[in-house]
Amino acid sequence: MSVDGKSWALLNCSPDILEQIGKTKALHPARGKRHSPITSVILTNGDIDHIGGLLSLREKQPLKIWAAAKVLKQLSENPIFAVLDRQLVSLHEVTPDTPFSPLHGLAIELFTVPGKVPLYREENDMPSISRDGNTFGLHMRAGEAKLSYLPGCGEIDEKLLHDLAKTQILFFDGTLFTDDEMIKNRTGEKTGRRMGHVSVSGADGTIEKLQSLPAKQRIFIHMNNTNPMLIDGSAQHKAVAAQGWQVGADGMEFSA
């Protein structure tokens, strides 16, 4: 995301960040071989698919990482992330529900959402889904527009509905279409809920639970490759579209 088209902030940092940069001209080096327009990364949790790409952002130029206390602690305690030169890469602790500005003219707030600890920090077979400071969504404001981004969510409760009540553009966790999808496909042994994700369909699913929200644009993100709604023309893709949702895809652009 960018305000001026010159400096950019990332929402989380996937292990395939180099491929994403390669496909996005705006993120290509603009000045010199080691320059990058990426100046900030905002982390919503410590899952590998959100922090793994940080190891690729070692361009010997300033980079700010913004996250809540527990997420920063997970980075600091893992020695592999010492490869990020602390003279150039600074960690900034964010207080939930308190605005901060990773880019001039852009205000962001982190807010807790139901979730669980990252997989590599689990200590039992059934970690609880709770608002324990491990999983966050964020609100973004640029002018009068308000966008909300939640790539991971383990439960949709009344507080979450309240937090999203004024959102105009919503990016929401679309990991699995059905809770037992990976089990039925024989690609995994865990349900979506066990992994800390609400399913798209069903009485307790995202579409049903969030139907009362006023968001004008609703986009599913963070989808597992087993999710049938990724297939254009599938019954699941059509069902999602009929309810006013879009399925996120590479190269999508949004402006406010």
C-alpha positions as CSV (number, residue, x, y, z in Angstrom):
1,M,0.0,0.0,0.0
2,S,1.2,3.5,-0.7
3,V,0.0,7.1,-0.4
4,D,2.3,8.7,-2.9
5,G,3.3,5.8,-5.1
6,K,6.9,6.1,-4.0
7,S,7.1,4.7,-0.5
8,W,5.3,1.4,0.2
9,A,4.2,-0.5,3.3
10,L,3.5,-4.3,3.2
11,L,0.7,-5.9,5.2
12,N,2.5,-9.0,6.5
13,C,5.5,-10.5,4.6
14,S,4.9,-13.9,2.9
15,P,7.7,-16.3,2.1
16,D,7.0,-15.7,-1.5
17,I,7.6,-11.9,-1.2
18,L,10.3,-12.0,-3.9
19,E,7.9,-13.4,-6.4
20,Q,5.3,-10.8,-5.4
21,I,7.9,-8.0,-5.9
22,G,8.9,-9.4,-9.2
23,K,5.3,-9.2,-10.4
24,T,4.6,-5.7,-9.0
25,K,6.5,-3.0,-10.9
26,A,5.8,-0.4,-8.3
27,L,7.9,-2.4,-5.8
28,H,10.9,-2.7,-8.1
29,P,14.1,-0.9,-7.1
30,A,13.8,2.8,-8.1
31,R,17.3,4.2,-7.3
32,G,20.3,2.0,-7.5
33,K,20.8,-1.8,-7.3
34,R,20.1,-2.1,-3.6
35,H,17.2,0.4,-3.3
36,S,13.7,-0.7,-2.5
37,P,10.5,1.4,-2.2
38,I,9.4,-0.8,0.7
39,T,9.9,1.2,3.8
40,S,7.6,-0.6,6.3
41,V,6.0,-3.9,7.1
42,I,3.0,-4.3,9.4
43,L,2.5,-7.7,11.0
44,T,-0.8,-9.0,12.2
45,N,0.6,-12.2,13.8
46,G,3.7,-14.4,14.0
47,D,2.7,-17.2,11.6
48,I,5.4,-18.3,9.2
49,D,3.3,-17.3,6.2
50,H,3.3,-13.7,7.6
51,I,6.9,-13.3,8.7
52,G,8.9,-15.7,6.6
53,G,9.5,-13.2,3.8
54,L,11.3,-10.8,6.2
55,L,14.4,-12.9,5.7
56,S,14.4,-11.8,2.1
57,L,14.2,-8.1,2.8
58,R,17.9,-7.5,3.5
59,E,18.7,-4.7,1.1
60,K,21.0,-2.6,3.4
61,Q,18.5,0.2,3.7
62,P,16.1,1.4,6.4
63,L,13.1,-0.8,7.1
64,K,10.5,-0.4,9.9
65,I,8.6,-3.4,11.2
66,W,5.4,-2.6,13.1
67,A,3.6,-5.1,15.3
68,A,2.1,-5.8,18.7
69,A,4.3,-6.8,21.7
70,K,3.8,-10.6,21.4
71,V,4.5,-10.7,17.7
72,L,7.7,-8.6,18.1
73,K,8.8,-10.9,20.9
74,Q,8.5,-13.9,18.6
75,L,10.8,-12.2,16.1
76,S,13.3,-11.2,18.8
77,E,13.4,-14.7,20.4
78,N,14.1,-16.5,17.1
79,P,17.9,-16.1,16.3
80,I,17.4,-16.5,12.6
81,F,15.8,-13.1,12.4
82,A,19.1,-11.6,13.7
83,V,20.0,-11.6,10.0
84,L,17.9,-8.4,9.8
85,D,20.5,-5.7,10.6
86,R,19.2,-3.8,13.6
87,Q,21.1,-0.7,12.5
88,L,18.8,-0.6,9.5
89,V,15.7,-2.7,10.5
90,S,13.9,-1.2,13.5
91,L,11.1,-2.9,15.4
92,H,8.2,-0.7,16.5
93,E,5.8,-1.9,19.1
94,V,2.2,-1.0,18.4
95,T,-0.5,-0.6,21.1
96,P,-3.8,-2.1,20.0
97,D,-6.6,0.5,19.2
98,T,-4.0,3.3,19.0
99,P,-3.3,4.9,15.6
100,F,0.1,4.9,14.2
101,S,1.5,6.0,10.8
102,P,3.9,3.8,8.8
103,L,3.5,6.2,5.9
104,H,2.9,9.9,5.8
105,G,-0.9,10.5,5.4
106,L,-1.9,7.0,6.4
107,A,-3.4,6.1,9.8
108,I,-3.5,2.4,10.9
109,E,-4.9,0.7,14.1
110,L,-4.3,-2.9,15.1
111,F,-7.2,-4.5,17.0
112,T,-7.4,-8.0,18.5
113,V,-9.3,-10.8,16.9
114,P,-10.0,-14.3,18.0
115,G,-7.0,-16.5,17.1
116,K,-4.3,-18.8,18.4
117,V,-0.6,-18.9,18.9
118,P,1.6,-19.6,15.8
119,L,1.9,-23.4,15.0
120,Y,5.6,-23.4,16.0
121,R,4.7,-22.2,19.5
122,E,1.8,-24.6,20.2
123,E,2.3,-26.6,23.4
124,N,-0.8,-28.9,23.2
125,D,-3.0,-30.6,20.6
126,M,-5.8,-28.2,20.9
127,P,-4.7,-24.6,21.5
128,S,-7.5,-22.2,22.5
129,I,-9.1,-19.6,20.2
130,S,-9.0,-16.4,22.2
131,R,-8.1,-12.7,22.1
132,D,-4.7,-13.2,23.7
133,G,-2.6,-10.7,21.7
134,N,-1.3,-13.2,19.2
135,T,-3.7,-12.4,16.3
136,F,-4.8,-9.0,15.0
137,G,-6.7,-7.3,12.3
138,L,-6.1,-3.7,11.2
139,H,-8.1,-0.7,10.2
140,M,-6.6,1.7,7.7
141,R,-7.7,5.2,7.1
142,A,-6.7,7.5,4.2
143,G,-8.9,10.5,4.0
144,E,-12.5,9.5,4.7
145,A,-12.1,5.9,3.5
146,K,-11.8,3.0,6.0
147,L,-10.4,-0.4,5.0
148,S,-10.1,-3.4,7.3
149,Y,-7.7,-6.3,6.9
150,L,-8.1,-9.7,8.7
151,P,-6.0,-12.5,7.1
152,G,-6.6,-14.7,10.1
153,C,-9.7,-15.1,12.3
154,G,-10.7,-18.0,14.5
155,E,-14.2,-16.9,15.5
156,I,-16.7,-14.2,14.6
157,D,-18.1,-12.7,17.8
158,E,-20.1,-9.7,18.7
159,K,-17.0,-7.6,19.4
160,L,-15.7,-8.3,15.9
161,L,-19.0,-7.3,14.3
162,H,-18.8,-4.1,16.3
163,D,-15.2,-3.5,15.2
164,L,-16.2,-3.9,11.5
165,A,-19.4,-1.9,11.7
166,K,-18.0,1.1,9.8
167,T,-15.7,-0.6,7.4
168,Q,-16.1,0.3,3.7
169,I,-13.6,-2.2,2.2
170,L,-13.1,-5.5,4.0
171,F,-10.4,-8.0,3.3
172,F,-11.1,-11.2,5.3
173,D,-9.7,-14.6,6.0
174,G,-10.9,-17.1,3.4
175,T,-8.6,-20.0,4.1
176,L,-11.1,-22.9,3.7
177,F,-14.6,-23.0,2.2
178,T,-15.7,-25.8,4.6
179,D,-14.2,-26.6,8.0
180,D,-13.2,-30.2,7.1
181,E,-12.1,-29.4,3.6
182,M,-8.5,-30.6,4.0
183,I,-9.5,-33.8,5.7
184,K,-11.9,-34.7,2.9
185,N,-9.3,-33.9,0.3
186,R,-6.7,-35.9,2.1
187,T,-4.3,-33.0,2.1
188,G,-4.3,-32.5,5.9
189,E,-5.5,-33.8,9.2
190,K,-6.8,-30.6,10.8
191,T,-10.0,-28.7,10.5
192,G,-10.0,-25.0,9.7
193,R,-11.0,-24.1,13.3
194,R,-8.1,-26.2,14.6
195,M,-5.8,-24.0,12.5
196,G,-7.4,-20.8,13.8
197,H,-9.6,-20.0,10.8
198,V,-13.3,-19.5,10.3
199,S,-14.7,-21.3,7.2
200,V,-16.4,-19.3,4.4
201,S,-19.6,-21.4,4.3
202,G,-22.1,-22.8,6.8
203,A,-24.3,-21.4,9.5
204,D,-21.2,-20.2,11.5
205,G,-19.2,-19.3,8.5
206,T,-18.0,-15.9,7.3
207,I,-20.7,-15.2,4.7
208,E,-23.5,-15.9,7.1
209,K,-22.0,-14.2,10.1
210,L,-20.9,-11.0,8.3
211,Q,-23.9,-10.5,6.1
212,S,-25.2,-7.6,8.2
213,L,-22.0,-5.5,7.7
214,P,-22.3,-2.4,5.5
215,A,-19.0,-2.9,3.7
216,K,-19.4,-2.0,0.0
217,Q,-16.5,-4.2,-1.1
218,R,-15.8,-7.6,0.5
219,I,-12.7,-9.6,-0.6
220,F,-11.6,-13.0,0.6
221,I,-7.8,-13.4,1.1
222,H,-5.4,-15.9,2.6
223,M,-6.9,-18.9,0.8
224,N,-5.6,-22.4,1.0
225,N,-5.0,-24.1,-2.4
226,T,-7.7,-26.7,-1.6
227,N,-10.4,-24.0,-1.5
228,P,-12.8,-24.7,-4.4
229,M,-13.9,-21.0,-4.6
230,L,-10.5,-20.3,-6.2
231,I,-11.8,-22.1,-9.4
232,D,-13.6,-19.7,-11.7
233,G,-17.0,-21.1,-12.6
234,S,-17.2,-23.5,-9.7
235,A,-20.3,-23.7,-7.6
236,Q,-18.5,-22.3,-4.7
237,H,-17.1,-19.4,-6.6
238,K,-20.6,-18.5,-7.9
239,A,-22.0,-18.8,-4.4
240,V,-19.5,-16.4,-3.0
241,A,-20.1,-13.9,-5.8
242,A,-23.9,-14.2,-5.3
243,Q,-23.4,-13.0,-1.8
244,G,-21.4,-9.9,-2.8
245,W,-17.9,-11.3,-2.1
246,Q,-14.8,-11.2,-4.4
247,V,-12.1,-13.9,-4.4
248,G,-8.8,-12.2,-4.0
249,A,-6.3,-12.7,-6.9
250,D,-2.7,-11.7,-7.7
251,G,-2.5,-8.2,-9.3
252,M,-5.7,-6.8,-7.8
253,E,-5.5,-3.1,-7.1
254,F,-7.7,-0.9,-4.8
255,S,-7.6,2.8,-4.4
256,A,-9.4,5.2,-2.1
